[in-house]
Every structure is written in C-alpha cells, then in structure tokens.
Amino acid sequence: MFKAIAVAGLSTFAMLAQETKESPLKIGEEICITANNTGASAHMVLGTRPLNDAPPFLKIPRDQRPDVSDFGVCDEGGKLSLIRDHKGKILVITFWTYSCEGSLRQLKELEYFQGEEKRGDFLVWPTHNEGWGPVMSFIRRKKAAFGEIRIFKAGIAEHGMHVLGNPITALPMTYVIDRKGRLAASYSGYRVGRLAALLNEYYNEK
C-alpha cells in the first residue's frame, strides 16, 4: 500500500517541478546554509555546524547505524516526543528555516507525507531550531500553502540535536530513522522525489 502512496507523491512533485521549469532551482535555493558556509553567525543562530566534507547524501549500512532513539522534538505546547517512544515506525526528521526557498519546497513535500501518516506506520517531523514566535507566525500566514502541517522544535539538553551525532551541515537537512530508532540515511538540500524513494526503501526494509 505504501509504495503506491509514495509513487503518487513522487508523481505530484514531479509535476510541480515541471510547472516551475521556467525558474529552475539553483544551488543557493536548494541549500541555504551549506557545510562550507563561512558565516559563523548564521550557523550559530540556526544551529548548523560548518564542516568541510559534509556528504550531501549518506546511506548507512544496517550493521553500522547509530542508535539515535534519545533524540526528541517538542510541539508548540511544549510536549516532548522521543524517537524511542515510536520504535517500530519509520521517522523522517527535516530541519528547515522559513527564510530558505529549498526549505519551503521540502516543507510542502513533508506536509503531503504528514497527511499520509494515518495510512502507514511512519511519522514526519518538520523541525526547527528557532523561536516559536516567528516560525508559527510564518506558518499561520502561509496556511493556504501548508494546510494543517504540524511543526516541531528540536529537543533540548539530553534530547537535543547533538544526539543525532553532530549532525546539521545544511538547511534543509533530512534524516530517515529506521524502525529500531537508528539513523539509516541523511541528505542535505532539497531534491524532488528523494524523500518518496527513501520512504519506499526503508518502509519495505526486511
């Protein structure tokens, strides 16, 4: 069942890409804060970490996947959800910022899959590391575009971003967590259809 859902999603976003062909994505739009960005202040504000050799796409062999089940996110009301509380499900965590075109394209795709959560055992957590005020003000202004999307903030202290392994090297940045609470894949920037393909792959993983 899920494979059909993901393929449908892929087709939808392929059509969106064709509709915007007149202004194709540029690297600066796909990835707003990159691993090689020298603006230390930008990394400090957004919680990203400048690294010289950040892989844009990484798939981790099953026997080498690190346990990240202590990572958590909070909703606007402060309720904390931990990966370990959702073992048995595939989780998608994407770090984004409202000032990045690539992030907003990824957010639209996340909104679609979040709406499909009820059909399959997976969860989608669009996650930020900024103040709730400007983030939720943006989401409410863009309600027509993002519908009822649920937004989260990265956990703090022992449940914060460092649990993912000094992770964030770009925005947007997406992580796929397997059913055992282990990091299975990550990619930086926005690529049409990549999330659908990864969800298919890990959803059907034996």
Residue frames relative to the residue before (quaternion, step in Angstrom):
aa qw qx qy qz dx dy dz
M 1.0000 0.0000 0.0000 0.0000 0.00 0.00 0.00
F 0.6890 0.5012 -0.3098 0.4221 3.55 0.79 -0.96
K 0.5988 0.5829 -0.3742 0.4021 3.55 0.99 -0.77
A 0.6517 0.5105 -0.3153 0.4640 3.57 0.97 -0.84
I 0.6250 0.5399 -0.3350 0.4535 3.58 1.03 -0.79
A 0.6922 0.4854 -0.2853 0.4515 3.54 0.81 -1.03
V 0.6438 0.5123 -0.3296 0.4631 3.57 0.96 -0.80
A 0.6194 0.5314 -0.3416 0.4661 3.58 1.03 -0.75
G 0.6475 0.5173 -0.3102 0.4659 3.55 0.98 -0.86
L 0.6383 0.5337 -0.3177 0.4547 3.54 1.00 -0.88
S 0.6538 0.5109 -0.3138 0.4616 3.57 0.96 -0.85
T 0.6260 0.5517 -0.3283 0.4428 3.56 1.02 -0.85
F 0.7368 0.4202 -0.2436 0.4704 3.55 0.82 -0.98
A 0.5605 0.5610 -0.3943 0.4645 3.57 1.20 -0.37
M 0.6469 0.5109 -0.3121 0.4723 3.58 1.03 -0.81
L 0.6243 0.5323 -0.3372 0.4617 3.57 1.04 -0.80
A 0.6397 0.5270 -0.3255 0.4551 3.56 1.00 -0.83
Q 0.6514 0.5113 -0.3189 0.4610 3.59 0.99 -0.82
E 0.6428 0.5411 -0.3227 0.4359 3.56 1.03 -0.80
T 0.7478 0.3615 -0.2066 0.5172 3.59 1.10 -0.62
K 0.2696 0.8120 -0.4863 0.1772 3.58 1.23 0.39
E 0.5911 0.5958 -0.3721 0.3965 3.59 1.10 -0.57
S 0.7746 0.1665 -0.1220 0.5977 3.61 1.16 -0.47
P 0.1258 -0.8453 0.5158 0.0598 3.58 0.43 1.25
L 0.6124 -0.5574 0.4147 0.3771 3.55 -1.21 0.54
K 0.1930 -0.7347 0.6374 0.1290 3.51 -1.17 0.67
I 0.6800 -0.4914 0.3354 0.4286 3.57 -1.20 0.45
G 0.6673 0.5187 -0.3099 0.4354 3.58 0.92 -0.83
E 0.6601 0.4740 -0.3041 0.4971 3.56 1.22 -0.42
E 0.6547 0.5205 -0.3133 0.4497 3.56 1.01 -0.77
I 0.7907 0.1087 -0.0243 0.6019 3.56 0.97 -0.89
C 0.2341 -0.8316 0.4908 0.1127 3.56 -0.34 1.22
I 0.7562 0.1189 -0.0816 0.6382 3.57 1.04 -0.79
T 0.1368 -0.8396 0.5230 0.0526 3.57 -0.38 1.18
A 0.6941 -0.4809 0.3451 0.4097 3.53 -1.31 0.32
N 0.7433 0.4054 -0.2189 0.4849 3.57 1.05 -0.74
N 0.3607 0.7427 -0.4889 0.2816 3.57 1.28 0.19
T 0.3022 -0.7852 0.5157 0.1620 3.59 -0.79 1.00
G 0.5266 0.6383 -0.4121 0.3813 3.58 1.27 -0.05
A 0.2486 -0.8169 0.5029 0.1338 3.56 0.11 1.29
S 0.6292 0.5532 -0.3468 0.4218 3.58 1.01 -0.73
A 0.6238 0.5355 -0.3408 0.4560 3.60 1.04 -0.73
H 0.6574 0.4968 -0.3084 0.4752 3.57 0.95 -0.85
M 0.6446 0.5349 -0.3284 0.4365 3.57 0.96 -0.82
V 0.6821 0.4949 -0.2876 0.4551 3.57 0.91 -0.94
L 0.7783 0.3749 -0.1811 0.4700 3.57 0.84 -1.00
G 0.4978 -0.6853 0.4189 0.3273 3.58 1.21 -0.16
T 0.4777 0.6467 -0.4629 0.3732 3.59 1.19 0.33
R 0.2920 -0.7561 0.5619 0.1654 3.56 -1.25 0.35
P 0.3618 -0.7452 0.5104 0.2308 3.62 -0.66 1.03
L 0.0490 0.7732 -0.6287 0.0668 3.57 -0.77 1.08
N 0.5043 -0.6980 0.4261 0.2775 3.56 -0.98 0.80
D 0.8120 0.2119 -0.0805 0.5379 3.58 1.00 -0.76
A 0.1481 0.8158 -0.5422 0.1366 3.56 0.78 0.99
P 0.3599 -0.7341 0.5248 0.2370 3.62 -0.69 0.99
P 0.4302 -0.7094 0.4859 0.2748 3.61 -0.80 0.92
F 0.7908 0.0814 -0.0307 0.6059 3.60 1.18 -0.54
L 0.0333 0.8132 -0.5748 0.0844 3.55 -0.71 1.10
K 0.0556 -0.7606 0.6465 0.0216 3.56 -0.90 1.00
I 0.2534 -0.8023 0.5312 0.0995 3.56 -0.70 1.12
P 0.4841 -0.6614 0.4824 0.3089 3.61 -0.80 0.96
R 0.6360 -0.5926 0.3355 0.3630 3.56 -1.00 0.83
D 0.7244 0.4444 -0.2600 0.4584 3.59 0.94 -0.80
Q 0.6969 0.4409 -0.2731 0.4953 3.60 1.29 0.02
R 0.4517 0.7189 -0.4392 0.2937 3.59 1.22 -0.01
P 0.3603 -0.7427 0.5206 0.2180 3.61 -0.79 0.98
D 0.4685 -0.6516 0.5198 0.2929 3.55 -1.12 0.71
V 0.0179 -0.8061 0.5908 -0.0283 3.58 -0.70 1.09
S 0.2833 0.8254 -0.4564 0.1737 3.56 1.26 0.42
D 0.6133 0.5511 -0.3625 0.4344 3.63 1.21 -0.17
F 0.4973 0.6471 -0.4427 0.3714 3.60 1.23 -0.14
G 0.0272 -0.8175 0.5752 -0.0025 3.56 -1.04 0.75
V 0.2090 -0.7399 0.6215 0.1506 3.52 -1.35 0.29
C 0.2773 -0.7380 0.5909 0.1712 3.56 -1.26 0.54
D 0.3616 -0.6935 0.5649 0.2630 3.54 -1.11 0.63
E 0.7490 -0.4077 0.2583 0.4539 3.58 -1.27 0.08
G 0.6835 0.4847 -0.2797 0.4687 3.58 1.15 -0.58
G 0.5902 -0.6087 0.3529 0.3958 3.59 1.29 -0.01
K 0.4647 0.6770 -0.4558 0.3435 3.61 1.23 0.06
L 0.2871 -0.7803 0.5404 0.1291 3.56 -0.79 1.10
S 0.0660 -0.7650 0.6398 0.0324 3.57 -1.00 0.92
L 0.1801 -0.7966 0.5722 0.0752 3.57 -0.82 1.03
I 0.6013 -0.5608 0.4228 0.3809 3.55 -1.15 0.62
R 0.6548 0.5453 -0.3305 0.4058 3.59 0.90 -0.87
D 0.6274 0.5355 -0.3383 0.4529 3.59 1.19 -0.42
H 0.7418 0.3707 -0.1988 0.5223 3.58 1.28 -0.24
K 0.2432 0.7697 -0.5518 0.2095 3.60 1.09 0.57
G 0.6635 0.4312 -0.3671 0.4889 3.52 -1.00 0.90
K 0.7113 0.3498 -0.2372 0.5616 3.56 1.33 -0.19
I 0.4404 -0.6192 0.5691 0.3144 3.54 -1.30 0.40
L 0.1224 -0.7922 0.5942 0.0661 3.59 -0.93 0.88
V 0.1462 -0.7443 0.6451 0.0921 3.52 -1.15 0.75
I 0.0361 -0.7871 0.6155 -0.0173 3.56 -0.75 1.08
T 0.0102 0.8007 -0.5982 0.0310 3.58 -0.67 1.07
F 0.2491 -0.7384 0.6117 0.1362 3.55 -0.86 1.03
W 0.0315 0.8099 -0.5759 0.1066 3.54 -0.81 1.07
T 0.1435 -0.7519 0.6276 0.1418 3.53 -1.36 0.11
Y 0.5485 -0.6746 0.3987 0.2919 3.56 -0.98 0.87
S 0.6556 0.5140 -0.3206 0.4508 3.60 1.20 -0.24
C 0.6408 0.5288 -0.3000 0.4689 3.60 1.29 0.12
E 0.4391 -0.7159 0.4779 0.2574 3.59 -0.67 1.08
G 0.6390 0.5189 -0.3288 0.4630 3.59 1.00 -0.79
S 0.6294 0.5338 -0.3281 0.4597 3.58 1.02 -0.78
L 0.6812 0.4966 -0.2980 0.4478 3.57 0.93 -0.85
R 0.6085 0.5205 -0.3487 0.4870 3.57 1.10 -0.61
Q 0.6537 0.4953 -0.3070 0.4828 3.58 0.98 -0.84
L 0.6324 0.5454 -0.3321 0.4384 3.58 1.00 -0.83
K 0.6322 0.5255 -0.3361 0.4597 3.59 0.99 -0.75
E 0.6509 0.4975 -0.3107 0.4820 3.58 0.99 -0.79
L 0.6370 0.5223 -0.3212 0.4672 3.59 1.00 -0.80
E 0.6204 0.5491 -0.3384 0.4462 3.56 1.04 -0.80
Y 0.6287 0.5301 -0.3302 0.4633 3.58 1.03 -0.77
F 0.7266 0.4346 -0.2572 0.4658 3.59 0.74 -1.02
Q 0.5860 0.5538 -0.3813 0.4523 3.58 1.09 -0.56
G 0.6488 0.5194 -0.3094 0.4622 3.56 1.07 -0.70
E 0.6837 0.4682 -0.2746 0.4878 3.58 1.26 -0.40
E 0.3682 0.7641 -0.4743 0.2358 3.61 1.24 -0.02
K 0.6435 0.5557 -0.3274 0.4123 3.57 0.97 -0.81
R 0.6676 0.5116 -0.3009 0.4494 3.59 1.19 -0.44
G 0.8153 0.1447 -0.0602 0.5574 3.58 1.15 -0.33
D 0.5345 -0.6383 0.4482 0.3254 3.54 -1.23 0.39
F 0.4779 0.6022 -0.4987 0.4002 3.54 0.36 1.33
L 0.2053 -0.7634 0.6019 0.1131 3.54 -1.29 0.46
V 0.1984 -0.7679 0.6016 0.0947 3.55 -1.16 0.68
W 0.0545 -0.8137 0.5785 -0.0139 3.57 -0.67 1.13
P 0.1412 -0.7559 0.6344 0.0787 3.65 -0.28 1.18
T 0.0518 -0.8590 0.5053 -0.0645 3.57 -0.37 1.27
H 0.1041 -0.7850 0.6088 0.0481 3.56 -1.02 0.84
N 0.2633 -0.7410 0.5920 0.1764 3.52 -1.32 0.20
E 0.5175 0.6203 -0.4060 0.4273 3.54 1.09 0.79
G 0.6941 -0.4566 0.3323 0.4465 3.58 -1.25 -0.01
W 0.5665 -0.6213 0.4197 0.3420 3.56 -1.06 0.75
G 0.5911 0.6279 -0.3664 0.3496 3.59 0.98 -0.83
P 0.7612 0.3706 -0.2340 0.4780 3.61 0.51 -1.09
V 0.6211 0.5527 -0.3506 0.4311 3.59 1.04 -0.70
M 0.7308 0.4195 -0.2517 0.4759 3.59 0.76 -1.00
S 0.5714 0.5611 -0.3807 0.4623 3.58 1.16 -0.53
F 0.6440 0.5148 -0.3108 0.4729 3.57 1.01 -0.84
I 0.6704 0.5073 -0.3028 0.4488 3.59 0.83 -0.99
R 0.6767 0.4900 -0.3014 0.4595 3.59 0.93 -0.84
R 0.6312 0.5159 -0.3352 0.4724 3.58 1.07 -0.68
K 0.7456 0.3818 -0.1899 0.5121 3.56 1.12 -0.74
K 0.1985 0.8329 -0.4993 0.1328 3.57 1.22 0.44
A 0.6325 0.5433 -0.3385 0.4361 3.59 0.98 -0.77
A 0.6989 0.4665 -0.2670 0.4719 3.58 1.10 -0.70
F 0.8176 0.2839 -0.1129 0.4880 3.58 0.91 -0.92
G 0.4088 -0.7581 0.4508 0.2345 3.59 1.23 0.22
E 0.7682 -0.3277 0.2774 0.4749 3.54 -0.89 -1.01
I 0.1597 0.8225 -0.5326 0.1197 3.59 1.05 0.63
R 0.2916 -0.7409 0.5821 0.1649 3.57 -1.06 0.79
I 0.1834 -0.7997 0.5699 0.0453 3.55 -0.75 1.15
F 0.1422 -0.7929 0.5897 0.0585 3.57 -1.11 0.74
K 0.3029 -0.7077 0.6050 0.2032 3.53 -1.35 0.36
A 0.5655 -0.6109 0.4284 0.3516 3.56 -1.01 0.80
G 0.5518 -0.6286 0.4427 0.3231 3.55 -1.05 0.81
I 0.3836 -0.7174 0.5343 0.2296 3.56 -1.24 0.35
A 0.8155 0.2534 -0.1968 0.4816 3.53 -1.40 0.25
E 0.8642 -0.0717 0.0465 0.4959 3.58 -0.88 -0.96
H 0.7087 0.4141 -0.2651 0.5060 3.60 1.23 -0.22
G 0.4437 0.7436 -0.4133 0.2816 3.59 1.27 0.20
M 0.7890 -0.3705 0.2331 0.4312 3.53 -1.38 -0.04
H 0.5842 0.6090 -0.3807 0.3781 3.59 1.08 -0.63
V 0.5350 0.6322 -0.4016 0.3910 3.59 1.21 -0.45
L 0.6537 0.5142 -0.3126 0.4589 3.59 1.13 -0.61
G 0.6045 -0.6077 0.3417 0.3853 3.59 1.24 0.08
N 0.6469 -0.5223 0.3205 0.4538 3.58 0.77 1.05
P 0.1621 0.9234 -0.3417 0.0651 3.48 1.09 0.85
I 0.7546 0.4928 -0.2773 0.3330 3.54 0.54 -1.19
T 0.0231 -0.8272 0.5601 -0.0382 3.54 -0.54 1.21
A 0.7867 0.0792 -0.0469 0.6105 3.59 1.28 -0.11
L 0.1973 -0.7313 0.6261 0.1850 3.53 -1.33 0.14
P 0.4950 -0.2677 -0.8176 0.1213 1.52 -1.60 1.91
M 0.1523 -0.7625 0.6233 0.0829 3.57 -1.27 0.49
T 0.1099 -0.8314 0.5447 0.0019 3.57 -0.65 1.14
Y 0.1123 -0.7755 0.6202 0.0367 3.54 -1.08 0.89
V 0.1769 -0.7478 0.6303 0.1105 3.56 -1.08 0.80
I 0.1612 -0.7917 0.5877 0.0428 3.56 -0.76 1.15
D 0.3822 -0.7452 0.4945 0.2327 3.60 -0.76 0.99
R 0.7386 -0.4614 0.2828 0.4019 3.56 -1.31 0.15
K 0.6708 0.4734 -0.2951 0.4887 3.58 1.26 -0.25
G 0.5636 -0.6233 0.3742 0.3922 3.58 1.27 0.18
R 0.5331 0.6175 -0.4039 0.4140 3.58 1.17 0.59
L 0.5186 -0.6330 0.4804 0.3154 3.54 -1.14 0.71
A 0.1473 -0.8331 0.5317 0.0396 3.57 -0.55 1.20
A 0.8024 -0.0656 0.0831 0.5873 3.59 1.05 -0.73
S 0.0202 -0.7781 0.6271 0.0312 3.54 -1.27 0.41
Y 0.0376 0.7860 -0.6169 -0.0163 3.56 -1.20 0.45
S 0.3318 -0.7342 0.5634 0.1829 3.52 -1.18 0.67
G 0.7570 0.3364 -0.2712 0.4902 3.53 -1.13 0.68
Y 0.4686 -0.6599 0.5104 0.2906 3.56 -1.32 0.03
R 0.0211 0.7760 -0.6290 0.0421 3.54 -0.91 0.99
V 0.4735 -0.6840 0.4745 0.2877 3.59 -0.73 1.05
G 0.8510 0.2138 -0.1559 0.4536 3.58 -0.90 0.95
R 0.5241 0.6569 -0.4305 0.3291 3.61 1.14 -0.33
L 0.6469 0.5208 -0.3317 0.4475 3.58 0.93 -0.82
A 0.6375 0.5253 -0.3301 0.4568 3.59 0.95 -0.84
A 0.6629 0.5105 -0.3073 0.4532 3.58 0.93 -0.89
L 0.6815 0.4820 -0.2962 0.4642 3.59 0.92 -0.89
L 0.6275 0.5256 -0.3441 0.4600 3.58 0.99 -0.74
N 0.6196 0.5307 -0.3366 0.4703 3.57 1.00 -0.77
E 0.6912 0.5080 -0.2823 0.4296 3.54 0.81 -1.07
Y 0.7736 0.3679 -0.2095 0.4716 3.58 0.71 -1.02
Y 0.5634 0.5821 -0.3872 0.4403 3.56 1.19 -0.44
N 0.7582 0.3614 -0.1807 0.5117 3.56 1.04 -0.85
E 0.3722 0.7465 -0.4814 0.2690 3.58 1.25 0.15
K 0.2938 -0.7651 0.5528 0.1504 3.56 -0.90 0.97
